[in-house]
Amino acid sequence: MESRRPLRCLLPILAAFASAPAFAAKPIVIPGLEGPFAGGNFVVDCGFTRRLSDDPIVSPGIPGAAHDHSFFGNETTDAFSTAVTLVGGQTLCHRRQDRSAYWVPTMLVNERAVTPLGAAIYYRRGTYAEVHVPPNGLRMIAGDTRATSPQNAEHVFWNCEAQGTATTDVPVCPADPRYSLRLHVDFPECWDGVNLDSPDHVSHVAYAIAGECPASHPVPIPSLRLVVRFPVSGVVRLALSSGSVNSGHADVLFAWRGKQLKRLVRRCLNGRHQCSRKDDGPPVRVLER
């Protein structure tokens, strides 16, 4: 009888595993959050602010000249936005000194625009060298706006929330609000140290190679990952306002007030510390778990 007790003790645990949904057991594997740079990062949670066919990077000063975008963070972002105007605006980011503008093409479900649930911007280490604070006014675009097939998973990928397994194809998420669809876009982490933008909007920055910045772009900056959550599940017809659902991309125009970014880069990134979401006050809203 004694030999049966351990088995009887395990029965409730085994029953719980048997009744759990199949997707709960899938491994969480998110590229870029492991490896030698995993220790240094912090997160900015930003709320959705507006939809506009404006783009202050590609079509500055020309309202309505772009495909429809979903904007996060700064509440004033439009075609006329600059670092100066953004710093003077308000934000829905929980780190209140982050007045940056972040945006992605609008998600379309069955040809209708979907309001995103919010965005989380991960500031991480992407190089072995010390990370520099990006200047206000620096503009970056990541991802291919013209892609019609899945992009390189090192820069653009998808997953369902609470299912960490990444995929270059857009997954069908379980019909449960806990498993929203997420787009991940990684920005370059090396800057030329001179230009805040370039004619093609990408040549002034570059991706590191094996943790080292190329000689043409010698200044390491935070490696940003923008993660947008969409209330999308089940089998639906998806597209992005930029075209194919595979044309996922993202933009950022840096505009931070005060010394908060400098402190976070020093303490979290260069200090190789995984900082919590807490900083100068309670978050506006929790958008990313």
Beta strands, then each sheet from edge to edge (+ up, - down):
strand 1: 41-46
strand 2: 48-52
strand 3: 69-73
strand 4: 101-105
strand 5: 107-109
strand 6: 112-113
strand 7: 118-124
strand 8: 139-143
strand 9: 156-160
strand 10: 163-167
strand 11: 181-186
strand 12: 190-191
strand 13: 205-206
strand 14: 219-220
strand 15: 223-230
strand 16: 238-240
strand 17: 249-253
sheet 1: 1+ 7- 15+ 11- 9+ 10-
sheet 2: 2+ 3- 4+ 17- 8+
sheet 3: 6+ 5- 16+
sheet 4: 13+ 12- 14+
end
